[in-house]
Amino acid sequence: MTKSDPALDKALELLGRFPLFDGHNDLPFTIRRDRAALGDVAAYGLDRVHQESDTDIPRMREGRVAAQVFAAFVPTSVPRPARFTLEQLAICLDIEAVHPDVFLPARRAADVGRARRAGKIASVISVESGVGLENSLSPLRVWHAAGMRILTLCHNETLDWIDSATDAPRHDGLTDFGRAVIAECNRLGVMVDLAHASPKAQHDALDHARAPLIWSHSNAFALCDHPRNVTDDVLDRVKANGGMVMATFVPNFISRKSREWMTPFQIHGKTRPGLDIDAAVTEKAKAEGPWPKGSIAELCDHIDYIVGRTGLNHIGIGSDFYGGPNPDDLANVSRFPHLIAALIRRGWSDAAIGKIASGNILRLWKTVERKAAERAKTETPGIAQVAAEAINLKPRAKTEASKSQSSSASD
Protein backbone atom coordinates (compact mmCIF):
# COMPACT_ATOMS: atom_id res chain seq x y z
CA MET A 1 0.00 0.00 0.00
CA THR A 2 1.30 3.44 -0.92
CA LYS A 3 1.93 5.60 2.11
CA SER A 4 -0.20 8.74 2.24
CA ASP A 5 1.57 12.08 1.82
CA PRO A 6 -0.31 14.69 3.91
CA ALA A 7 1.31 17.63 2.07
CA LEU A 8 0.38 16.21 -1.34
CA ASP A 9 -3.13 15.46 -0.13
CA LYS A 10 -3.38 19.07 1.04
CA ALA A 11 -2.00 20.33 -2.29
CA LEU A 12 -4.64 18.42 -4.22
CA GLU A 13 -7.33 19.76 -1.92
CA LEU A 14 -6.12 23.35 -2.40
CA LEU A 15 -5.94 22.94 -6.19
CA GLY A 16 -9.57 21.95 -5.97
CA ARG A 17 -10.22 25.39 -4.49
CA PHE A 18 -7.70 27.54 -6.33
CA PRO A 19 -7.22 27.28 -10.11
CA LEU A 20 -3.65 26.53 -11.20
CA PHE A 21 -2.43 28.93 -13.89
CA ASP A 22 0.75 27.95 -15.76
CA GLY A 23 2.30 30.95 -17.48
CA HIS A 24 4.25 29.31 -20.32
CA ASN A 25 4.15 26.06 -22.31
CA ASP A 26 5.59 25.51 -25.80
CA LEU A 27 3.19 22.73 -26.78
CA PRO A 28 2.36 24.37 -30.16
CA PHE A 29 6.02 24.18 -31.19
CA THR A 30 6.25 20.59 -29.89
CA ILE A 31 3.31 19.67 -32.14
CA ARG A 32 4.85 21.54 -35.07
CA ARG A 33 8.21 19.73 -34.85
CA ASP A 34 6.67 16.30 -34.18
CA ARG A 35 7.72 14.18 -37.17
CA ALA A 36 4.34 12.51 -37.48
CA ALA A 37 2.03 15.44 -36.75
CA LEU A 38 4.00 18.30 -38.37
CA GLY A 39 1.70 20.84 -36.76
CA ASP A 40 -1.54 18.87 -37.14
CA VAL A 41 -3.15 18.97 -33.69
CA ALA A 42 -5.63 16.20 -34.47
CA ALA A 43 -2.86 13.94 -35.75
CA TYR A 44 -0.76 14.62 -32.66
CA GLY A 45 -3.42 13.18 -30.35
CA LEU A 46 -3.38 15.33 -27.24
CA ASP A 47 -5.94 13.03 -25.64
CA ARG A 48 -3.33 10.29 -25.16
CA VAL A 49 -0.25 10.25 -22.94
CA HIS A 50 2.94 11.26 -24.76
CA GLN A 51 5.73 9.61 -22.81
CA GLU A 52 8.28 11.10 -25.22
CA SER A 53 7.24 14.61 -24.19
CA ASP A 54 5.82 16.44 -21.19
CA THR A 55 2.35 17.78 -22.06
CA ASP A 56 -0.94 16.10 -22.94
CA ILE A 57 -4.52 16.22 -21.73
CA PRO A 58 -4.45 13.20 -19.38
CA ARG A 59 -1.45 14.53 -17.49
CA MET A 60 -2.77 18.11 -17.48
CA ARG A 61 -5.84 16.76 -15.74
CA GLU A 62 -3.67 14.78 -13.32
CA GLY A 63 -1.63 17.91 -12.63
CA ARG A 64 -4.79 19.92 -11.89
CA VAL A 65 -4.00 22.51 -14.57
CA ALA A 66 -6.87 25.00 -14.72
CA ALA A 67 -5.37 27.60 -17.06
CA GLN A 68 -2.56 27.09 -19.53
CA VAL A 69 -0.66 29.67 -21.56
CA PHE A 70 0.19 28.13 -24.94
CA ALA A 71 3.10 29.99 -26.52
CA ALA A 72 3.23 30.68 -30.23
CA PHE A 73 7.03 30.44 -30.19
CA VAL A 74 8.90 31.92 -33.18
CA PRO A 75 12.64 31.21 -33.60
CA THR A 76 14.46 34.43 -34.41
CA SER A 77 16.26 32.98 -37.42
CA VAL A 78 13.27 31.69 -39.42
CA PRO A 79 13.18 33.21 -42.92
CA ARG A 80 9.55 34.42 -42.81
CA PRO A 81 8.83 35.23 -39.16
CA ALA A 82 5.54 37.03 -39.82
CA ARG A 83 4.09 33.95 -41.54
CA PHE A 84 5.63 31.65 -38.94
CA THR A 85 3.92 33.62 -36.17
CA LEU A 86 0.53 33.24 -37.82
CA GLU A 87 1.11 29.51 -38.30
CA GLN A 88 1.97 29.16 -34.62
CA LEU A 89 -1.12 31.11 -33.62
CA ALA A 90 -3.15 28.79 -35.84
CA ILE A 91 -1.83 25.78 -33.92
CA CYS A 92 -2.88 27.45 -30.66
CA LEU A 93 -6.36 27.99 -32.08
CA ASP A 94 -6.45 24.41 -33.35
CA ILE A 95 -5.72 23.09 -29.85
CA GLU A 96 -8.90 24.85 -28.73
CA ALA A 97 -10.92 23.82 -31.79
CA VAL A 98 -9.91 20.15 -31.89
CA HIS A 99 -10.57 19.68 -28.18
CA PRO A 100 -13.51 22.00 -27.35
CA ASP A 101 -14.63 19.60 -24.62
CA VAL A 102 -11.32 20.20 -22.80
CA PHE A 103 -10.16 23.76 -23.58
CA LEU A 104 -12.11 26.99 -23.27
CA PRO A 105 -10.59 29.97 -25.12
CA ALA A 106 -9.62 32.52 -22.45
CA ARG A 107 -9.44 36.03 -23.85
CA ARG A 108 -10.20 37.82 -20.59
CA ALA A 109 -9.18 37.09 -17.02
CA ALA A 110 -12.80 36.30 -16.17
CA ASP A 111 -12.72 33.41 -18.66
CA VAL A 112 -10.50 31.42 -16.29
CA GLY A 113 -13.35 31.24 -13.80
CA ARG A 114 -15.80 30.49 -16.60
CA ALA A 115 -13.65 27.58 -17.74
CA ARG A 116 -13.39 26.31 -14.18
CA ARG A 117 -17.15 26.29 -13.78
CA ALA A 118 -17.48 24.40 -17.06
CA GLY A 119 -14.95 21.77 -16.00
CA LYS A 120 -12.55 22.89 -18.74
CA ILE A 121 -8.97 24.18 -18.95
CA ALA A 122 -8.67 27.86 -19.85
CA SER A 123 -6.49 28.27 -22.96
CA VAL A 124 -4.48 31.51 -22.99
CA ILE A 125 -2.39 32.40 -26.05
CA SER A 126 0.96 34.17 -26.06
CA VAL A 127 3.40 35.06 -28.83
CA GLU A 128 6.99 34.34 -27.84
CA SER A 129 9.19 36.84 -29.66
CA GLY A 130 8.25 40.01 -31.48
CA VAL A 131 10.45 39.09 -34.43
CA GLY A 132 7.27 38.36 -36.39
CA LEU A 133 6.28 42.02 -36.19
CA GLU A 134 8.96 42.57 -38.81
CA ASN A 135 9.51 46.02 -37.28
CA SER A 136 5.92 47.23 -37.53
CA LEU A 137 3.34 47.81 -34.79
CA SER A 138 0.32 46.96 -36.92
CA PRO A 139 0.56 43.14 -36.60
CA LEU A 140 -0.04 43.47 -32.86
CA ARG A 141 -3.70 44.26 -33.56
CA VAL A 142 -4.01 41.21 -35.81
CA TRP A 143 -2.37 38.94 -33.23
CA HIS A 144 -4.64 40.37 -30.54
CA ALA A 145 -7.69 39.73 -32.73
CA ALA A 146 -6.48 36.14 -33.13
CA GLY A 147 -6.45 35.72 -29.35
CA MET A 148 -2.95 36.72 -28.18
CA ARG A 149 -2.98 38.15 -24.66
CA ILE A 150 0.75 37.94 -23.80
CA LEU A 151 3.73 39.10 -25.85
CA THR A 152 7.24 37.94 -24.96
CA LEU A 153 9.18 40.80 -26.52
CA CYS A 154 12.10 38.77 -27.87
CA HIS A 155 13.63 35.31 -27.63
CA ASN A 156 17.29 34.35 -27.40
CA GLU A 157 18.53 36.88 -29.94
CA THR A 158 18.69 40.66 -30.01
CA LEU A 159 16.20 42.22 -32.44
CA ASP A 160 16.32 45.56 -34.25
CA TRP A 161 14.57 47.19 -31.31
CA ILE A 162 15.38 45.22 -28.15
CA ASP A 163 18.42 43.59 -26.59
CA SER A 164 18.05 39.95 -25.59
CA ALA A 165 19.43 38.61 -22.31
CA THR A 166 21.25 35.85 -24.23
CA ASP A 167 22.87 37.85 -27.02
CA ALA A 168 25.26 40.73 -27.48
CA PRO A 169 23.53 44.07 -26.84
CA ARG A 170 23.12 46.57 -29.68
CA HIS A 171 20.70 49.15 -28.35
CA ASP A 172 21.45 49.69 -24.67
CA GLY A 173 18.06 48.15 -23.89
CA LEU A 174 14.99 49.30 -25.83
CA THR A 175 14.84 51.62 -28.83
CA ASP A 176 12.02 54.12 -29.36
CA PHE A 177 10.24 51.48 -31.40
CA GLY A 178 10.60 49.01 -28.55
CA ARG A 179 8.95 51.47 -26.22
CA ALA A 180 6.19 51.94 -28.80
CA VAL A 181 5.60 48.15 -28.79
CA ILE A 182 5.04 48.28 -25.04
CA ALA A 183 2.70 51.27 -25.38
CA GLU A 184 0.64 49.49 -28.04
CA CYS A 185 0.42 46.34 -25.92
CA ASN A 186 -0.74 48.47 -23.00
CA ARG A 187 -3.40 50.03 -25.26
CA LEU A 188 -4.60 46.64 -26.51
CA GLY A 189 -4.64 44.94 -23.12
CA VAL A 190 -1.79 42.56 -23.95
CA MET A 191 0.44 41.55 -21.04
CA VAL A 192 4.07 42.44 -21.78
CA ASP A 193 6.50 39.63 -20.95
CA LEU A 194 10.16 40.45 -20.22
CA ALA A 195 11.33 36.86 -19.74
CA HIS A 196 13.96 37.05 -22.51
CA ALA A 197 14.83 40.76 -22.38
CA SER A 198 18.22 42.03 -21.24
CA PRO A 199 18.39 43.62 -17.77
CA LYS A 200 18.73 47.08 -19.33
CA ALA A 201 15.70 46.43 -21.56
CA GLN A 202 13.80 45.30 -18.47
CA HIS A 203 14.65 48.55 -16.71
CA ASP A 204 13.61 50.53 -19.78
CA ALA A 205 10.28 48.68 -19.84
CA LEU A 206 9.77 49.35 -16.13
CA ASP A 207 10.44 53.04 -16.81
CA HIS A 208 7.91 53.32 -19.64
CA ALA A 209 5.17 50.72 -19.11
CA ARG A 210 1.76 51.97 -18.06
CA ALA A 211 0.54 48.55 -16.95
CA PRO A 212 2.04 45.72 -14.88
CA LEU A 213 4.73 43.58 -16.52
CA ILE A 214 5.37 39.85 -16.25
CA TRP A 215 8.39 37.57 -16.44
CA SER A 216 6.53 34.47 -17.63
CA HIS A 217 9.34 31.93 -17.14
CA SER A 218 12.33 33.15 -15.15
CA ASN A 219 14.00 32.58 -11.78
CA ALA A 220 16.35 34.51 -9.48
CA PHE A 221 19.77 35.44 -10.86
CA ALA A 222 21.20 35.61 -7.33
CA LEU A 223 20.67 31.86 -6.88
CA CYS A 224 21.60 30.79 -10.42
CA ASP A 225 23.51 33.26 -12.56
CA HIS A 226 21.98 32.38 -15.90
CA PRO A 227 21.43 35.56 -17.97
CA ARG A 228 17.76 34.64 -18.38
CA ASN A 229 17.13 34.96 -14.65
CA VAL A 230 16.03 38.20 -13.00
CA THR A 231 18.65 40.30 -11.24
CA ASP A 232 18.10 41.81 -7.80
CA ASP A 233 18.00 45.39 -9.08
CA VAL A 234 15.12 44.42 -11.37
CA LEU A 235 13.35 42.32 -8.75
CA ASP A 236 13.40 45.29 -6.42
CA ARG A 237 11.30 47.29 -8.94
CA VAL A 238 8.66 44.62 -9.59
CA LYS A 239 6.44 45.52 -6.64
CA ALA A 240 6.15 49.19 -7.58
CA ASN A 241 5.20 48.20 -11.13
CA GLY A 242 2.59 45.73 -9.87
CA GLY A 243 4.20 43.02 -11.99
CA MET A 244 5.17 39.44 -11.23
CA VAL A 245 7.80 36.78 -11.84
CA MET A 246 6.59 33.29 -12.78
CA ALA A 247 9.10 30.71 -11.54
CA THR A 248 10.23 28.27 -14.21
CA PHE A 249 11.32 24.63 -14.37
CA VAL A 250 14.22 24.92 -16.86
CA PRO A 251 17.22 23.09 -15.31
CA ASN A 252 19.80 25.75 -16.18
CA PHE A 253 17.61 28.44 -14.62
CA ILE A 254 17.05 26.44 -11.41
CA SER A 255 20.41 24.88 -10.63
CA ARG A 256 23.83 26.52 -10.56
CA LYS A 257 25.32 23.03 -10.93
CA SER A 258 23.25 22.45 -14.06
CA ARG A 259 24.32 25.80 -15.51
CA GLU A 260 27.99 25.07 -14.83
CA TRP A 261 27.69 21.55 -16.27
CA MET A 262 26.19 22.93 -19.48
CA THR A 263 28.45 26.00 -19.81
CA PRO A 264 30.92 24.35 -22.28
CA PHE A 265 28.04 23.90 -24.73
CA GLN A 266 26.76 27.46 -24.55
CA ILE A 267 27.51 31.03 -25.51
CA HIS A 268 25.58 33.92 -23.95
CA GLY A 269 23.62 31.26 -22.04
CA LYS A 270 22.21 29.50 -25.12
CA THR A 271 23.35 26.45 -27.08
CA ARG A 272 26.23 27.12 -29.44
CA PRO A 273 25.16 27.22 -33.11
CA GLY A 274 25.67 23.98 -35.00
CA LEU A 275 26.16 21.86 -31.89
CA ASP A 276 24.35 18.52 -31.59
CA ILE A 277 23.38 19.18 -27.99
CA ASP A 278 21.84 15.75 -27.38
CA ALA A 279 25.01 13.99 -28.50
CA ALA A 280 27.20 16.39 -26.52
CA VAL A 281 25.21 15.85 -23.32
CA THR A 282 25.26 12.07 -23.77
CA GLU A 283 29.04 12.05 -24.27
CA LYS A 284 29.70 14.25 -21.26
CA ALA A 285 27.39 12.19 -19.06
CA LYS A 286 29.39 9.07 -19.94
CA ALA A 287 32.63 10.77 -18.94
CA GLU A 288 31.54 12.84 -15.92
CA GLY A 289 28.24 11.44 -14.70
CA PRO A 290 24.65 12.53 -15.24
CA TRP A 291 23.57 16.08 -15.90
CA PRO A 292 22.43 17.62 -12.55
CA LYS A 293 19.08 19.03 -13.69
CA GLY A 294 17.89 20.63 -10.48
CA SER A 295 14.95 19.76 -8.25
CA ILE A 296 11.70 20.98 -6.75
CA ALA A 297 13.58 21.93 -3.60
CA GLU A 298 15.93 24.21 -5.56
CA LEU A 299 12.98 25.73 -7.42
CA CYS A 300 11.30 26.45 -4.08
CA ASP A 301 14.48 28.26 -3.02
CA HIS A 302 14.03 30.55 -6.04
CA ILE A 303 10.37 31.11 -5.22
CA ASP A 304 11.15 31.98 -1.60
CA TYR A 305 13.94 34.30 -2.70
CA ILE A 306 11.77 36.14 -5.23
CA VAL A 307 9.01 36.55 -2.64
CA GLY A 308 11.59 37.96 -0.22
CA ARG A 309 12.48 40.68 -2.76
CA THR A 310 9.06 41.42 -4.27
CA GLY A 311 6.45 40.32 -1.76
CA LEU A 312 3.92 37.52 -1.97
CA ASN A 313 1.68 39.35 -4.45
CA HIS A 314 4.25 39.17 -7.23
CA ILE A 315 5.00 35.47 -7.75
CA GLY A 316 3.51 32.86 -10.06
CA ILE A 317 4.37 29.65 -11.93
CA GLY A 318 5.60 29.46 -15.54
CA SER A 319 6.85 25.95 -16.26
CA ASP A 320 8.23 26.43 -19.79
CA PHE A 321 7.51 22.81 -20.65
CA TYR A 322 8.71 22.38 -24.23
CA GLY A 323 9.21 18.67 -24.76
CA GLY A 324 12.80 18.85 -23.55
CA PRO A 325 14.68 17.77 -20.42
CA ASN A 326 13.32 18.81 -17.04
CA PRO A 327 14.25 18.06 -13.42
CA ASP A 328 13.24 14.49 -12.58
CA ASP A 329 10.67 15.60 -10.02
CA LEU A 330 9.23 18.18 -12.44
CA ALA A 331 9.24 15.91 -15.46
CA ASN A 332 5.83 16.74 -16.92
CA VAL A 333 2.56 18.60 -16.37
CA SER A 334 1.29 16.03 -13.88
CA ARG A 335 3.85 17.27 -11.32
CA PHE A 336 2.38 20.66 -10.40
CA PRO A 337 0.73 19.32 -7.20
CA HIS A 338 4.14 18.10 -6.03
CA LEU A 339 5.51 21.64 -6.29
CA ILE A 340 2.56 22.95 -4.29
CA ALA A 341 3.12 20.19 -1.71
CA ALA A 342 6.76 21.26 -1.35
CA LEU A 343 5.67 24.83 -0.63
CA ILE A 344 3.17 23.56 1.94
CA ARG A 345 6.00 21.69 3.68
CA ARG A 346 7.85 25.00 3.86
CA GLY A 347 4.97 26.54 5.76
CA TRP A 348 3.08 28.32 2.99
CA SER A 349 -0.46 29.16 4.05
CA ASP A 350 -3.59 28.35 2.07
CA ALA A 351 -3.91 32.01 1.09
CA ALA A 352 -0.30 32.13 -0.10
CA ILE A 353 -0.84 29.02 -2.24
CA GLY A 354 -3.90 30.67 -3.76
CA LYS A 355 -1.79 33.66 -4.78
CA ILE A 356 1.01 31.72 -6.47
CA ALA A 357 -1.42 29.29 -8.10
CA SER A 358 -3.43 31.97 -9.90
CA GLY A 359 -4.54 34.80 -7.65
CA ASN A 360 -1.64 37.07 -8.56
CA ILE A 361 -1.74 36.56 -12.34
CA LEU A 362 -5.51 36.96 -12.51
CA ARG A 363 -5.33 40.21 -10.55
CA LEU A 364 -2.54 41.45 -12.84
CA TRP A 365 -4.46 40.49 -15.97
CA LYS A 366 -7.54 42.37 -14.75
CA THR A 367 -5.38 45.43 -14.11
CA VAL A 368 -3.97 45.25 -17.65
CA GLU A 369 -7.53 45.02 -19.00
CA ARG A 370 -8.68 47.99 -16.94
CA LYS A 371 -5.78 50.18 -17.99
CA ALA A 372 -6.36 49.24 -21.64
CA ALA A 373 -10.01 50.23 -21.37
CA GLU A 374 -8.96 53.62 -20.00
CA ARG A 375 -6.47 54.19 -22.83
CA ALA A 376 -8.96 53.10 -25.49
CA LYS A 377 -11.01 56.20 -24.70
CA THR A 378 -8.27 58.57 -25.81
CA GLU A 379 -5.83 56.69 -28.08
CA THR A 380 -5.99 55.16 -31.54
CA PRO A 381 -3.80 52.29 -32.80
CA GLY A 382 -0.07 52.84 -33.17
CA ILE A 383 1.42 52.48 -36.65
CA ALA A 384 5.13 53.02 -36.02
CA GLN A 385 7.85 51.23 -37.97
CA VAL A 386 11.55 50.89 -37.21
CA ALA A 387 12.39 52.54 -40.52
CA ALA A 388 10.48 55.62 -39.43
CA GLU A 389 11.08 55.69 -35.69
CA ALA A 390 10.52 59.42 -35.44
CA ILE A 391 7.02 59.11 -36.93
CA ASN A 392 3.87 58.28 -34.98
CA LEU A 393 5.69 56.85 -31.99
CA LYS A 394 3.57 58.68 -29.48
CA PRO A 395 -0.01 57.46 -28.96
CA ARG A 396 -2.30 59.49 -31.17
CA ALA A 397 -5.06 61.30 -29.33
CA LYS A 398 -8.51 60.58 -30.68
CA THR A 399 -10.27 63.40 -32.49
CA GLU A 400 -13.68 64.44 -31.29
CA ALA A 401 -15.19 62.60 -34.27
CA SER A 402 -13.33 59.40 -33.53
CA LYS A 403 -14.30 59.68 -29.85
CA SER A 404 -17.95 59.92 -30.90
CA GLN A 405 -17.61 56.89 -33.12
CA SER A 406 -15.94 55.03 -30.30
CA SER A 407 -18.71 55.90 -27.86
CA SER A 408 -21.39 54.81 -30.30
CA ALA A 409 -19.68 51.51 -30.93
CA SER A 410 -19.48 50.73 -27.22
CA ASP A 411 -23.14 51.53 -26.43
N, C-alpha and C positions, 0 to 999 in steps of 0.2 A: 504494500500500500504506500502511495506517495505521501510523504509528510506534508502537512498543511504549512503554508507560509503566510503568517498573519499579515505581514506588510503587503504581500501581493494580493491577498484577499481584500485588504483595505483599498489598494489601488484600483482593483476592478470595481469595487463598490463606488469609489469616487468618480471613476470614469463613466459610471452609470448616471451620475448626477451632473458632471461637468463635461461638456463636449471637448474632445481632443482635437486641436487644430495643428496640423503639421505644415510649416511654412515653406517647404521646398522639396519637390520630388521630380526627378527627371524621367519619369515613366514614358512620356511621349518620345523622347530620344531613344530610349531602350527599345520601344516598339519599332521605331524607324530603322534602327541598325540591326534588328533581329533578322537573320538570314532567311527565315521562312516567311515572316510577316511583311517585312519591308515597308512598314508604316501602316499596314492594314490592321486596324484594331480588332475587327471581327476574326481575322485569321490568327491573330496573336492568342486569343482565348484568355482574357483576363479572369474568366470565371473558374479557371483551374489553377492549381498551385504550380508556380514556376520555380522549381528548385535551383535552376541555373541562375536565377536573379533574386530580387529582394521584394518585389511588389506585385501583388495580385489581389483579387477581391477576397478570397477565403482568408488570407492572412491579414488583410486590412480589417476585416470583421473581427478576427481573433485579437488584433491589436487595439480594438476599440476606437479606430479612427473615425472621427465625426466630420472633419473638414480637412480636405487635402488640396494643397496648392500644387497644380500640375504645371511644370515649367516648359514653355516653348523655348527650349535652349537652341541658340544659334552660334555655331563656332565662328570665330572672327574671320577665319581664312576662307570661308566658302565663297565661290565666285559670284553668286547672285544672292546676297544676304536678304534682300527685300523679299524675294520669292521664297527663300528658305523659311523666313519668319512666318509667312502666310501658310506654308505647308505644315509647319509645326503647330500653329494655331488650329489648323484643320484637324490635326490628330487629337488635340485637346478636346475639340468639339465632338469628334467622333467617339471619344471615350464616353462622353455624356449621352450621345445619341444611340450608340450600340448597347449601352447598359442603362436605360432610363429607369429600370426597376431598382438600380443600385445608387446612381449618382443624380443629384439634383443640381442644376447649374446655379451657382451662387454668384450673383452680380452685385449684391449689397450685403452688408454685414447681417442684416435681419434674415437673410436667406439661410444662414447657418442654423438658426433656431427652427426655421420652417423645414429644413431637411431633417433635422433631429426628430421633429414631431411626425414626419412622414416615414421614419425608419430608414432614411437614406443617408448617404455620405455627401456632404456639400462639396462641389467641385469648383475650385477657385483657379483662375488662369493667370499665369504670369508670363512675361516675355523676359528671357534671360539674355541680355545684351542688346544695347541700342544700335548695334552695327547695322541692323536691318532698316534703320531710319534712312540710311544712305545720306546722312547730313541734311535732313529736312524734318521739320516739326510735323508736317501734315499727316504722315502715317500714324502718328499717335492717336488721332481721332478714329482712324479706320481700325486700328488694333483694339481701341476701347469699345468701338461698336461691335467688334467680334467677341468681346467678353473679357479682355485683359483688364485686370485690376491691380497688378503689381508690375513695375518695370525695374529690372536689375540693370543699372545704367551701362555696364560693360561686363566683359568676361575676363579672361586671363591676359588680354592684350590691350595696350593703349589704343584708343580711337583718336579721330581727328579733333575730338572735343573734350576728352576726359582721359586722365592717367589711370591706368590699372595698377592694382597693388602688386601684380606679378609680372610687371614689364618695366622697361626703362621709361622714366617720365619724359614728356615732351612739352607739357603745358603748365607746369607748376600747379597742377590740380585740375580745375574746370576752366574752360574758355567761356566767353560770353554765350556762345551757342549752348554749351552745357548747362549754364544757368537758365537759359530759356527752356531747355527740356524739362528741368525741374518745375519751372513756373507753369508750363503747359500741363504737366502731370497734376500739379496742384489744382489747376483750373478744371481738369476733367474728373478729378476724384480718383486718380491712380496713385497707389502707394509707391513711393520712391524707395528703391532698395539699393543700399550702398555696400552690399556684401563683397563685391569685387573691386571697389574703388580704392585708389591710393589714400593714405591718411590725409594728405593735403586736399585731395578732392572731397573727402569726407568733411573736413573742416569747412571747405568752401560751401558745400551743400548745407551744412548746419548754419552757416552765415546767411544763406539766401532763401532757404525753404520757408514756406508759409503754412506748412502742415507737418505733422510728425513724420519722421523717417524710420525705416526699418533696416536691419541687417539680417536678412532672411536665413542665412546659414553661415555663421561665424562664431568663433570662441574668443577667449581672452589671450591677447598677445603676451601678457605678463607670465602666463603659465606655459605657453607653447609659442615660441617666437616665429611662427609661420607668418609671412607677410599678409596672408588673408585674414588673420585674426585682428581683433580691435584693440588698439593701443589705449593705455590709460588716459591720455590726454583727450582722446575722443570719447571714451566711456564716461568721462567726467562731465561731458556736455549733453549726454543723452537725456537725462532727466529734464533739463530745462527745455529741450525740444519737444518733450512728450513722446519720444520715440522708443524703440525697443530692439534688443538683440535676441535673436532666436538661435539658441545653442545647437550646434551641428555635430553629426556623428562621424565626420571624415577623420580617419586615423591620424593623418598628419596635422590636423588642426586640434586634435585632442591631446596627443602624446608627444612630448619632447623626444622620447626615445624613438618613436616612429619617424618623426621628422629627421632626426639625425641619421637613422638607418637608411632613409630614402634620399638624403642629400646628394650622394654621388650621382644620382640619376636625374637631378633637377638643376634648373637655372631660373633664378627669380622665383623659386618656389613652385615651378611647374615642370612637367616632364620635358626633358631635352628633346628637341625636334629630331625625328628619324630614329629614335630609340625604341626597340621592342621591349616595352616595360615589363610585360609578363615574363619574357625569357630572362631579362635581367634580374628580376626579383627571384625567380626560381633558382638561378645560378648562385645568387648571393645567399639564399636560404640554405642551399646545400653546403656552402663553405662556412657560414657564420651562424647558422641557426635561424629559426623562423622570424619573420617580420613581426616586431612588437606593435600590434595595431591599436593599442589603447583599450579602454574598458569603460563600463558604466561609472565605476567609481571615479575615474579621472574626469569623465564628462561632468559628473556632479561637482567636482572641484571647480571646474570652469563656471558652472551655473552659480555656485555659492560666491565665487569671486566677482562675477558680473553683478550679482545682486548687491554685494557689498559696496560697489562703486556707483551703481545707478539707482538702487532701491528696488523693492519687490514688484513695483508696477511696470517694470521695463524689461522683463525677461519672457521669453517664449521658447518654443521648440521648432527647429528647422532641420530635419534629418539630413537632407541632401542624398537620399537614396537614389542611386543611378545605375544599379546593376553591377556595381564594382565591389571591391573588397571593403568590408566594414569590420569593426571590432566584433569578436566572437559573440559577446553578449548583447550586441546590437545588430545582429546579422540581417534582420529583415523587419518588415512592418508589423509583424506580430509581437515585437519586443517592447513597444511603447509602455505597456503596463509595468514592465520590469524596471524601467527608468523611474517611473512614478513611485514604485515600491522603494527604490533606493533613496529617493528624496524623503519619503515617509520615515525610513529608518534614521535619517539625519535630523528628524524632528520637525519636518515641514508640517504646518497645520493644514486642515482641510481647506481653509480660505486661500492659503498660499498655493496649494495645488490647483485650485480653481483658476487662479491668476495665470500661472505658467501654462496650464492646459489650453486655455482659450480666452480667459477674461481680459487679459491685457491686449491681445491682438484685436479682439472684437471692439473694445473701447477705442483703440487707435483707429481702426477702420471707420467707425462711426464719426470720429473727429475729422478724418480726411473727407468723408462725405459731406459733413456739415460745412467745412471750410470751402469745399468746391461749390456748394449751393450758394454760398455768399458771394463768391467770385463770379459766378455765372450771371449775376444781376448786373455786373458792370463791365465785364470783359468778353471780348470775342476771341475766336481761335487764333493761336499764334501761327505764323507762316514763315518763320525765319529759316534761313539756310546758311550753312557754313560759308559758302561762297559769298554771302552778302551779310556778314555778321553785324554790320552797322545798321541794317535795315530791319525794321519791325521786330526788334528784340524785346522791346517793352510791351507788356499787355496793352492792347488797344481798347480804349474806353468805348463803350457802346454809345452810339448817337441816340438822340431822343427817339428817332424812328425805330431803331433796332430795339431799344428798350420796350417800346410799345408792342412791337411784334413778339418780343420775348414774353411779355406779360400775357398777351393774348394766348400764346401757345401753351402757357402753363395753367390757364384757367380751367 
